[in-house]
Amino acid sequence: MVFHALLAVTLAMTSLPAQATTVDCARVKCLALTFDDGPGANTPALLKTLERAGAKATFFLVGKQVERRPQVARQALAEGHAIGNHTYSHASLPSLSDDQILDEIKAAQSAIQQATGVRPKMFRPPYGNTDDRVLGLADELDLAQVLWTGTTLDWKLRDTKKIKSAVLRLAKRDGVILMHDVVPATVKVMPEILKELKKRGYHLVTVPTLLRGKGPKPGVSYP
């Protein structure tokens, strides 16, 4: 009984919005780095890099990958990063039926909750493929949709210099940048990226922190 009570307290604490009491994005220049498709083999290395830099990020998790690496999903949440739903199998949703879309999202929610004890409040459609129907179904599941202001196309570039250049080009106040923690080159160059972004005055925060307490709200698409 004592163990279960302590576990419940721990999970409640780790589900709190990261940095909510320390970073006010209305007063300072904030940027949200987001990573899709994990947890992958390189995600633990990325988490170490983020920890050393004092940076927070948002991870949109694929259900199948969470089942393979539940401890990495737990670690990301415990270290103050935000997590979101990226479907169970990374399917393009608009081509699916309503029931199939719901199944994809629900299965990912279940896998993530089983691994971390927390049900995500954010959802990102694979490939950014979405429409009003997909958004409406996400709303039924109490999920906000989170897209991006810029994508690095790191999965295509797979080159550290090009990925770094893309991030720095896309960086802007209140921006949301899409990357992938399953791309080795992205993880490898992240220390350089974080160093340069901090030099430029950015506070690297989670998407909920970026929204300044005004979201994420179910059925709303950000940014």
C-alpha positions in Angstrom: 0.0 0.0 0.0 2.8 2.4 0.9 4.6 1.6 -2.4 1.5 2.3 -4.4 0.8 5.6 -2.6 4.4 6.7 -3.3 4.1 5.7 -6.9 0.9 7.7 -7.3 2.6 10.8 -5.9 5.6 10.4 -8.1 3.5 10.0 -11.2 1.4 13.1 -10.3 4.5 15.1 -9.8 6.0 14.1 -13.2 2.8 15.0 -15.0 3.0 18.6 -14.0 3.9 21.1 -16.8 7.6 21.3 -17.0 9.2 24.7 -16.1 5.8 26.2 -15.3 7.2 28.1 -12.3 10.6 29.0 -13.8 10.1 30.2 -17.3 7.6 32.9 -18.4 7.6 32.9 -22.2 5.7 36.2 -22.2 8.8 37.8 -20.7 11.6 35.8 -22.3 12.4 34.4 -25.8 11.2 30.8 -25.9 11.5 28.0 -28.4 10.1 24.5 -28.3 12.2 21.7 -29.8 10.0 18.6 -30.6 11.1 15.1 -31.4 8.9 12.6 -33.2 8.8 8.8 -33.8 10.6 7.6 -30.7 11.6 6.4 -28.2 14.5 5.2 -30.3 17.9 3.7 -29.7 19.4 7.2 -29.6 16.8 8.8 -27.3 18.8 8.1 -24.1 21.8 9.9 -25.5 19.5 12.9 -26.4 18.1 13.0 -22.9 21.6 13.2 -21.5 22.4 16.1 -23.8 19.3 17.9 -22.9 19.9 17.4 -19.2 23.5 18.8 -19.4 22.2 21.9 -21.2 19.3 22.4 -18.8 16.9 22.3 -21.9 13.4 20.8 -22.0 11.8 19.3 -25.1 8.6 17.7 -26.2 8.5 14.0 -27.4 5.7 12.8 -29.6 5.8 9.0 -29.0 4.8 6.1 -31.3 2.9 3.5 -29.4 4.9 0.6 -30.8 8.1 2.2 -29.9 6.9 2.9 -26.3 6.1 -0.8 -25.9 9.7 -1.6 -27.0 11.3 1.0 -24.7 8.9 1.9 -21.9 11.8 2.9 -19.6 12.9 5.6 -22.0 9.4 7.1 -22.1 9.3 7.1 -18.3 12.7 8.8 -18.2 11.7 11.6 -20.5 8.7 12.4 -18.4 10.6 12.1 -15.1 13.3 14.5 -16.4 10.7 17.3 -17.0 10.1 16.8 -20.7 6.6 16.8 -22.2 5.2 13.8 -24.0 2.5 13.5 -26.7 0.7 10.9 -28.8 2.0 10.2 -32.3 -0.3 7.3 -33.0 0.4 3.6 -32.5 1.9 2.6 -35.8 2.7 6.0 -37.5 -0.1 5.7 -40.0 -1.3 8.6 -42.2 -4.7 9.3 -40.7 -6.8 11.1 -43.3 -6.9 7.9 -45.4 -8.3 5.8 -42.6 -11.9 5.4 -41.4 -13.1 7.1 -38.2 -12.8 3.8 -36.2 -9.3 3.2 -37.5 -8.2 6.7 -36.6 -9.6 6.3 -33.1 -8.0 2.9 -32.7 -4.6 4.3 -33.7 -4.8 7.1 -31.2 -6.4 5.1 -28.4 -3.8 2.3 -28.7 -1.0 4.8 -28.4 -2.7 6.5 -25.4 -2.9 3.1 -23.7 0.7 2.2 -24.4 2.0 5.5 -23.2 -0.2 5.4 -20.0 0.9 1.9 -19.3 4.6 2.9 -19.6 4.4 6.3 -17.8 1.2 6.4 -15.7 0.2 9.5 -17.7 -2.3 10.0 -20.5 -1.0 12.6 -23.0 -3.0 15.8 -23.6 -1.2 16.4 -27.0 -1.4 14.6 -30.3 0.7 15.1 -33.5 -0.5 13.4 -36.7 2.2 11.5 -38.6 3.6 13.3 -41.5 1.5 16.3 -40.4 -1.3 14.8 -42.4 -4.5 16.0 -40.9 -7.9 17.6 -41.6 -11.0 18.7 -39.7 -12.2 15.1 -39.3 -8.9 14.0 -37.7 -9.0 17.1 -35.4 -12.6 16.4 -34.4 -11.7 12.8 -33.5 -8.8 14.0 -31.5 -11.1 16.3 -29.7 -13.4 13.3 -28.8 -10.3 11.8 -27.0 -9.5 15.1 -25.2 -6.4 15.8 -27.2 -5.0 19.0 -28.7 -3.3 18.8 -32.0 0.3 20.1 -32.1 2.0 20.8 -35.5 5.0 23.0 -36.0 6.3 26.4 -37.3 9.2 24.7 -39.0 10.5 21.3 -39.9 14.2 20.5 -40.3 13.6 17.5 -42.6 16.3 15.8 -40.6 15.1 12.4 -41.6 16.0 13.4 -45.2 19.1 15.4 -44.6 20.9 13.0 -42.2 23.8 15.3 -42.1 24.9 17.1 -38.9 25.9 20.4 -40.5 22.8 20.6 -42.6 20.5 19.7 -39.6 22.2 22.4 -37.4 21.8 24.9 -40.2 18.2 24.1 -40.6 17.4 24.5 -36.9 19.2 27.8 -36.6 17.4 29.1 -39.7 14.0 28.0 -38.4 14.5 29.3 -34.8 12.2 32.1 -33.9 10.5 33.3 -30.7 7.6 31.0 -29.8 8.5 28.7 -32.6 7.9 24.9 -32.6 10.6 23.0 -34.5 10.1 19.4 -35.7 13.0 16.9 -35.5 13.3 13.2 -34.9 15.2 11.5 -32.0 15.4 8.4 -34.2 17.8 10.2 -36.6 21.4 9.6 -35.3 22.8 12.8 -36.9 20.2 14.9 -35.1 21.1 13.5 -31.7 24.9 13.8 -32.5 24.7 17.5 -33.4 22.3 18.5 -30.6 25.0 19.7 -28.2 26.1 22.2 -30.8 22.6 23.3 -31.6 21.7 23.9 -27.9 24.8 25.9 -27.3 24.1 28.2 -30.3 20.5 28.6 -29.5 21.3 29.6 -25.9 23.9 32.0 -27.2 21.1 33.6 -29.2 19.0 34.1 -26.1 16.5 31.3 -26.4 15.0 29.5 -23.5 14.3 25.9 -24.6 11.0 24.8 -23.2 8.2 22.3 -23.7 5.1 23.0 -25.8 2.8 23.4 -22.7 5.3 26.0 -21.3 5.4 27.8 -24.6 1.5 28.1 -24.4 1.8 30.1 -21.2 -0.9 28.2 -19.3 -3.4 28.7 -22.1 -3.2 25.2 -23.5 -3.1 22.6 -24.8 -6.9 22.5 -25.1 -8.7 19.5 -26.6 -9.8 20.1 -30.2 -7.5 23.0 -30.8 -4.6 22.9 -33.3 -1.3 24.6 -32.3 0.6 26.7 -33.2 
